[in-house]
Amino acid sequence: MTEVSLSQVVKRYGQLEVVHAIDLEIRHSEFVVLVGPSGCGKSTTLRMIAGLEEISGGTIKIGDKVVNKLAPRDRNISMVFQNYALYPHMTVRDNLGFGLKIAKHPESEIQNRVEEAAEILGLGMLMDRLPAALSGGQRQRVAMGRAIVRNPDVFLFDEPLSNLDAKLRVQMRTEIKKLHKRVNNTIVYVTHDQVEAMTLADRIVIMRDGHIEQVGTPLEVFDHPVNTFVASFIGSPPMNQLEGKVVDGGKSGLQITLADNILIPVPKRSKNRVSVGQDITVGIRPDDLTPVGHGMKEDGETVSFDLTVSISEPLGTETILFSSIGAKEVQGKMLNPRPIELDERLTFNLAMDRVHLFDAASGQNVLGDANG
């Protein structure tokens, strides 16, 4: 059983602290993705797990062993880098087996492990080629194979797909997911691409400025973001965030005023979490703001209002619609789309049971850590 445990882990460069006492528990055979914008500390955290960066404080354990002072080669991890790091003068076969050869493993064992990795990754027809004769996706598969042959406790991936084009990234996501099912080892994966994170992870760790903002399954962080940062970072297109204020609607109960005299009720699940006069950020996923007749059938409460469409982006089965509420641009989705005229006025339905409310001052979800 190989868990990875980070307890109060800190990283400083001189006086500058870039990772701030983070705690994280990664379970055996779990696929965990660290995601966040550039400079958030995700790659530094991965490199500390690998032993490529010394930690400035705290404890890192792999399995039941504290590895703070262990060299990378003694941690039984394998790392796949962004730039493949293949030896250009060696064939695929020799690249795969080189690490085992340096470690003086028996030739028969090296051959067996290399053939097994080649079978897992479909490299059989490429074994005698040099890296220069391979595509980007093939090179990345070789880099993954070189990690597999070591039979590590933990695989570490540092933005491995960022050098690939969009089509290859989708293909390689599938390859990595299949790899995890085959080898069933613990994987820690770093990316800045939230689509990668959502499609690959068992759990996502969202980081900002050296802090962990939220940890959860892809659906948990999408459906129940703890703050406006997570809400805006996870989801494509991103969540709309509108400024509002809670008012007393009399018999109608608590309501929220938005720009352009738009009034919406406080969602039922949030009524006991807000108060009259409170400044609120209203979070609306584009999927939940749809033109009448062009959305999913709604069983819950909806609110309707008219918006002028300034731009439309047809995507085949759906169209992204850009409008404005006050000075804030908002995006909605049209399912079963039709052509849209410039500045066409449409009536939109807003699904109230999926509206998110955040305290405007703190940015925190008014539901706290509850899942709604």
C-alpha positions as semicolon CSV with decimal commas, in nm:
position;residue;x (nm);y (nm);z (nm)
1;M;0,000;0,000;0,000
2;T;0,165;0,323;-0,115
3;E;0,008;0,638;0,017
4;V;0,168;0,981;-0,018
5;S;0,131;1,213;0,278
6;L;0,224;1,581;0,302
7;S;0,207;1,736;0,648
8;Q;0,263;2,112;0,695
9;V;0,499;2,115;0,395
10;V;0,669;2,450;0,333
11;K;0,900;2,567;0,055
12;R;1,107;2,885;0,076
13;Y;1,357;3,037;-0,160
14;G;1,553;3,261;0,074
15;Q;1,295;3,479;0,247
16;L;1,028;3,411;-0,016
17;E;0,779;3,141;0,086
18;V;0,612;2,986;-0,217
19;V;0,434;2,686;-0,058
20;H;0,260;2,757;0,272
21;A;0,229;2,467;0,518
22;I;0,010;2,245;0,300
23;D;-0,150;1,918;0,414
24;L;-0,249;1,649;0,165
25;E;-0,328;1,277;0,191
26;I;-0,311;1,072;-0,130
27;R;-0,446;0,719;-0,106
28;H;-0,295;0,403;-0,252
29;S;-0,362;0,367;-0,629
30;E;-0,538;0,704;-0,637
31;F;-0,503;0,938;-0,936
32;V;-0,464;1,287;-0,788
33;V;-0,424;1,597;-1,005
34;L;-0,269;1,921;-0,878
35;V;-0,415;2,207;-1,078
36;G;-0,394;2,583;-1,068
37;P;-0,262;2,887;-1,256
38;S;0,106;2,942;-1,330
39;G;0,306;3,015;-1,015
40;C;0,058;2,856;-0,774
41;G;0,311;2,605;-0,637
42;K;0,184;2,284;-0,798
43;S;0,506;2,190;-0,982
44;T;0,715;2,285;-0,679
45;T;0,499;2,054;-0,467
46;L;0,546;1,770;-0,715
47;R;0,922;1,825;-0,723
48;M;0,933;1,814;-0,343
49;I;0,756;1,477;-0,349
50;A;1,012;1,360;-0,606
51;G;1,307;1,488;-0,405
52;L;1,414;1,728;-0,679
53;E;1,345;2,020;-0,442
54;E;1,436;2,020;-0,074
55;I;1,149;2,101;0,158
56;S;1,190;2,394;0,398
57;G;0,959;2,251;0,662
58;G;0,709;1,976;0,733
59;T;0,707;1,607;0,647
60;I;0,663;1,403;0,329
61;K;0,591;1,031;0,358
62;I;0,573;0,774;0,079
63;G;0,417;0,460;0,218
64;D;0,521;0,439;0,581
65;K;0,863;0,600;0,521
66;V;0,955;0,966;0,581
67;V;1,146;1,070;0,267
68;N;1,249;1,425;0,357
69;K;1,619;1,343;0,338
70;L;1,609;1,063;0,079
71;A;1,758;1,113;-0,267
72;P;1,511;1,081;-0,560
73;R;1,653;0,738;-0,658
74;D;1,575;0,605;-0,311
75;R;1,207;0,707;-0,309
76;N;1,089;0,442;-0,561
77;I;0,912;0,700;-0,773
78;S;0,917;0,760;-1,150
79;M;0,867;1,101;-1,303
80;V;0,744;1,189;-1,652
81;F;0,845;1,538;-1,761
82;Q;0,698;1,790;-2,002
83;N;0,991;1,767;-2,244
84;Y;1,011;1,383;-2,265
85;A;1,389;1,383;-2,181
86;L;1,467;1,094;-2,420
87;Y;1,821;1,010;-2,527
88;P;1,829;1,110;-2,896
89;H;2,102;0,860;-2,997
90;M;1,924;0,559;-2,842
91;T;1,644;0,351;-2,990
92;V;1,309;0,325;-2,817
93;R;1,415;-0,015;-2,679
94;D;1,736;0,126;-2,534
95;N;1,560;0,434;-2,394
96;L;1,312;0,210;-2,214
97;G;1,577;-0,012;-2,062
98;F;1,852;0,241;-1,991
99;G;1,760;0,313;-1,630
100;L;1,745;-0,056;-1,548
101;K;2,078;-0,113;-1,722
102;I;2,245;0,161;-1,515
103;A;2,096;0,001;-1,201
104;K;2,265;-0,326;-1,312
105;H;1,950;-0,535;-1,340
106;P;1,993;-0,871;-1,515
107;E;1,961;-0,857;-1,893
108;S;1,671;-1,105;-1,894
109;E;1,479;-0,893;-1,642
110;I;1,541;-0,576;-1,844
111;Q;1,413;-0,745;-2,159
112;N;1,098;-0,872;-1,986
113;R;1,016;-0,535;-1,830
114;V;1,079;-0,348;-2,155
115;E;0,856;-0,585;-2,352
116;E;0,581;-0,555;-2,090
117;A;0,591;-0,174;-2,101
118;A;0,593;-0,179;-2,481
119;E;0,283;-0,400;-2,483
120;I;0,098;-0,178;-2,235
121;L;0,168;0,135;-2,441
122;G;0,152;-0,011;-2,793
123;L;0,518;0,057;-2,873
124;G;0,596;-0,282;-3,029
125;M;0,635;-0,151;-3,386
126;L;0,855;0,141;-3,275
127;M;1,122;-0,035;-3,071
128;D;1,408;0,013;-3,321
129;R;1,333;0,377;-3,402
130;L;1,522;0,679;-3,275
131;P;1,326;0,958;-3,098
132;A;1,368;1,187;-3,401
133;A;1,154;0,943;-3,603
134;L;0,867;0,956;-3,354
135;S;0,567;1,186;-3,327
136;G;0,513;1,392;-3,012
137;G;0,255;1,148;-2,882
138;Q;0,484;0,851;-2,948
139;R;0,770;1,022;-2,766
140;Q;0,547;1,083;-2,467
141;R;0,445;0,716;-2,464
142;V;0,814;0,620;-2,460
143;A;0,871;0,858;-2,167
144;M;0,579;0,691;-1,987
145;G;0,720;0,347;-2,072
146;R;1,055;0,439;-1,923
147;A;0,872;0,522;-1,600
148;I;0,671;0,196;-1,610
149;V;0,973;-0,035;-1,642
150;R;1,101;0,080;-1,304
151;N;0,784;-0,056;-1,140
152;P;0,765;0,241;-0,901
153;D;0,536;0,289;-0,604
154;V;0,433;0,633;-0,732
155;F;0,417;0,790;-1,078
156;L;0,471;1,168;-1,095
157;F;0,363;1,357;-1,409
158;D;0,469;1,720;-1,458
159;E;0,249;1,877;-1,729
160;P;0,327;1,589;-1,968
161;L;0,082;1,694;-2,241
162;S;0,150;2,067;-2,266
163;N;0,380;2,027;-2,569
164;L;0,119;1,836;-2,771
165;D;-0,146;1,974;-3,005
166;A;-0,512;1,967;-2,902
167;K;-0,601;1,641;-3,079
168;L;-0,298;1,458;-2,937
169;R;-0,372;1,587;-2,586
170;V;-0,716;1,426;-2,598
171;Q;-0,565;1,100;-2,726
172;M;-0,292;1,097;-2,462
173;R;-0,541;1,167;-2,182
174;T;-0,709;0,843;-2,281
175;E;-0,371;0,663;-2,288
176;I;-0,285;0,785;-1,938
177;K;-0,625;0,683;-1,803
178;K;-0,582;0,335;-1,953
179;L;-0,231;0,318;-1,808
180;H;-0,362;0,386;-1,459
181;K;-0,619;0,108;-1,492
182;R;-0,349;-0,135;-1,606
183;V;-0,076;-0,059;-1,349
184;N;-0,302;0,064;-1,064
185;N;-0,018;0,258;-0,902
186;T;-0,053;0,588;-0,719
187;I;-0,032;0,881;-0,963
188;V;0,029;1,247;-0,880
189;Y;-0,022;1,464;-1,189
190;V;0,037;1,836;-1,238
191;T;-0,141;2,049;-1,498
192;H;-0,270;2,402;-1,548
193;D;-0,548;2,267;-1,772
194;Q;-0,868;2,220;-1,575
195;V;-1,020;2,002;-1,852
196;E;-0,726;1,762;-1,810
197;A;-0,781;1,767;-1,436
198;M;-1,154;1,698;-1,461
199;T;-1,118;1,411;-1,708
200;L;-0,825;1,231;-1,543
201;A;-0,853;1,274;-1,167
202;D;-1,005;1,064;-0,894
203;R;-0,956;1,377;-0,683
204;I;-0,846;1,728;-0,777
205;V;-0,626;1,952;-0,562
206;I;-0,681;2,316;-0,659
207;M;-0,395;2,546;-0,564
208;R;-0,347;2,922;-0,558
209;D;-0,048;3,123;-0,436
210;G;0,107;2,826;-0,256
211;H;-0,214;2,731;-0,071
212;I;-0,458;2,446;-0,130
213;E;-0,799;2,599;-0,195
214;Q;-1,005;2,280;-0,226
215;V;-0,966;1,903;-0,257
216;G;-1,244;1,687;-0,396
217;T;-1,368;1,468;-0,678
218;P;-1,420;1,642;-1,013
219;L;-1,797;1,660;-0,954
220;E;-1,754;1,788;-0,597
221;V;-1,535;2,081;-0,696
222;F;-1,758;2,158;-0,996
223;D;-2,090;2,138;-0,812
224;H;-1,977;2,273;-0,473
225;P;-1,687;2,520;-0,516
226;V;-1,576;2,658;-0,179
227;N;-1,497;3,006;-0,313
228;T;-1,508;3,230;-0,619
229;F;-1,158;3,131;-0,726
230;V;-1,243;2,760;-0,750
231;A;-1,577;2,847;-0,910
232;S;-1,410;3,049;-1,185
233;F;-1,118;2,810;-1,239
234;I;-1,315;2,485;-1,272
235;G;-1,562;2,467;-1,558
236;S;-1,550;2,548;-1,928
237;P;-1,684;2,798;-2,017
238;P;-1,610;2,954;-1,675
239;M;-1,880;3,038;-1,424
240;N;-2,044;3,380;-1,460
241;Q;-2,001;3,590;-1,145
242;L;-2,235;3,884;-1,089
243;E;-2,248;4,141;-0,811
244;G;-2,574;4,156;-0,615
245;K;-2,731;4,252;-0,285
246;V;-2,976;4,061;-0,065
247;V;-3,306;4,249;-0,013
248;D;-3,632;4,178;0,165
249;G;-3,891;4,088;-0,096
250;G;-4,180;4,086;0,149
251;K;-4,416;3,799;0,074
252;S;-4,171;3,679;-0,190
253;G;-3,903;3,625;0,074
254;L;-3,535;3,712;0,039
255;Q;-3,429;3,822;-0,307
256;I;-3,113;3,941;-0,479
257;T;-3,094;4,254;-0,690
258;L;-2,864;4,242;-0,992
259;A;-2,777;4,510;-1,246
260;D;-3,036;4,611;-1,510
261;N;-3,315;4,581;-1,247
262;I;-3,300;4,202;-1,256
263;L;-3,440;4,046;-0,939
264;I;-3,395;3,679;-0,851
265;P;-3,497;3,485;-0,539
266;V;-3,235;3,357;-0,297
267;P;-3,199;2,983;-0,374
268;K;-3,384;2,769;-0,119
269;R;-3,068;2,595;0,003
270;S;-2,906;2,932;0,083
271;K;-3,196;3,117;0,253
272;N;-3,066;3,056;0,604
273;R;-2,709;3,150;0,509
274;V;-2,759;3,512;0,396
275;S;-2,906;3,829;0,546
276;V;-3,074;4,145;0,420
277;G;-2,820;4,401;0,302
278;Q;-2,544;4,146;0,243
279;D;-2,332;4,197;-0,068
280;I;-2,333;3,875;-0,269
281;T;-2,152;3,734;-0,569
282;V;-2,397;3,527;-0,772
283;G;-2,236;3,237;-0,957
284;I;-2,414;3,104;-1,266
285;R;-2,282;2,824;-1,488
286;P;-2,344;2,890;-1,860
287;D;-2,520;2,549;-1,876
288;D;-2,781;2,684;-1,631
289;L;-2,859;3,002;-1,829
290;T;-3,040;2,892;-2,144
291;P;-3,285;3,050;-2,392
292;V;-3,645;2,942;-2,350
293;G;-3,703;2,628;-2,556
294;H;-3,332;2,558;-2,594
295;G;-3,228;2,416;-2,258
296;M;-3,262;2,100;-2,055
297;K;-3,607;2,027;-1,915
298;E;-3,618;2,192;-1,572
299;D;-3,794;2,026;-1,279
300;G;-3,694;2,292;-1,025
301;E;-3,756;2,665;-0,991
302;T;-3,657;2,888;-1,281
303;V;-3,646;3,265;-1,326
304;S;-3,677;3,430;-1,668
305;F;-3,539;3,758;-1,800
306;D;-3,448;3,909;-2,136
307;L;-3,090;3,960;-2,257
308;T;-2,941;4,093;-2,580
309;V;-2,699;3,853;-2,748
310;S;-2,388;4,037;-2,864
311;I;-2,188;3,738;-2,988
312;S;-2,271;3,374;-3,061
313;E;-2,023;3,088;-3,097
314;P;-2,177;2,784;-3,272
315;L;-2,020;2,454;-3,159
316;G;-2,248;2,211;-3,340
317;T;-2,475;2,057;-3,079
318;E;-2,470;2,379;-2,873
319;T;-2,404;2,749;-2,914
320;I;-2,233;2,974;-2,657
321;L;-2,422;3,304;-2,626
322;F;-2,253;3,620;-2,496
323;S;-2,468;3,888;-2,335
324;S;-2,428;4,150;-2,062
325;I;-2,593;4,219;-1,729
326;G;-2,496;4,572;-1,640
327;A;-2,126;4,608;-1,726
328;K;-2,057;4,236;-1,673
329;E;-2,036;3,997;-1,965
330;V;-2,224;3,671;-1,913
331;Q;-2,228;3,349;-2,111
332;G;-2,521;3,116;-2,165
333;K;-2,576;2,800;-2,367
334;M;-2,827;2,724;-2,638
335;L;-2,896;2,354;-2,691
336;N;-3,052;2,234;-3,018
337;P;-2,931;2,567;-3,159
338;R;-3,060;2,782;-3,439
339;P;-2,891;3,077;-3,614
340;I;-2,871;3,390;-3,397
341;E;-2,897;3,744;-3,533
342;L;-2,661;4,018;-3,415
343;D;-2,806;4,192;-3,107
344;E;-3,102;3,954;-3,100
345;R;-3,309;3,979;-2,781
346;L;-3,384;3,644;-2,616
347;T;-3,565;3,531;-2,302
348;F;-3,336;3,321;-2,082
349;N;-3,429;3,072;-1,812
350;L;-3,206;3,058;-1,504
351;A;-3,212;2,730;-1,308
352;M;-3,226;2,859;-0,949
353;D;-3,145;2,527;-0,780
354;R;-2,799;2,541;-0,941
355;V;-2,716;2,904;-0,862
356;H;-2,418;2,953;-0,631
357;L;-2,391;3,236;-0,377
358;F;-2,062;3,369;-0,242
359;D;-2,004;3,636;0,020
360;A;-1,874;3,935;-0,176
361;A;-1,623;4,038;0,092
362;S;-1,457;3,702;0,157
363;G;-1,530;3,521;-0,169
364;Q;-1,640;3,213;0,031
365;N;-1,942;3,003;-0,063
366;V;-2,224;3,094;0,177
367;L;-2,285;2,720;0,222
368;G;-1,931;2,684;0,359
369;D;-1,787;2,337;0,300
370;A;-2,132;2,181;0,281
371;N;-2,224;2,010;-0,042
372;G;-2,546;2,196;-0,078
